[in-house]
Amino acid sequence: MKKGHKISVRGDDKEFKVHLDAFNLLPYLTGEVEESPRQGFIYFSDDCDVLGIRFHNWKIVFQEQRCQGTLQVWAEPFVPLRVPKIFNLRTDPFERADITSNTYYDWFLDHDFIAFYGTAICTQFLETFKEFPPRHPPASFTIDQAVEKLQAIVKD
């Protein structure tokens, strides 16, 4: 699939180039190997915004949902951070150190290089969209797409 695959529908040949980002976790989950083949992953919102990245024990948050729960999380926007947050998930699995620790920002300044490393990983991943572009825009939960279609009809 990574090299491309031609599909003919009613005589219309189209070439699709798709790369599935997948890893076989079975050997890791069954204990055959010590390390997972997936070393990290990127968190996306339903609108395809990059929210954060996780690799090894680390999580870097670029945007956060400040609503504490309930269905309201779908109504409230993600807040882009001017400086990303860093969490060591082994020592802070609930990601609360920025709220509960008096020394989080001292610790952050000693570990800020992790944010640069995570940003580099994220940039490397986003570069793959040049060769494998997204197929279509994400669905909207608001009326904006319907309004755009109506405006296009009115203009014509």
Secondary structure, DSSP 4 states (H G I P E B T S, - for coil): -TT-EEEEETTEEEEE---------HHHHTTSSSS-S--EEEEE-TT--EEEEEETTEEEEEEE----SSGGGGTSPPEEEEEEEEEETTT-TT--HHHH-TTHHHHHHHSTHHHHHHHHHHHHHHHHHHHS--SSPPPPSSSHHHHHHHHHHHH-
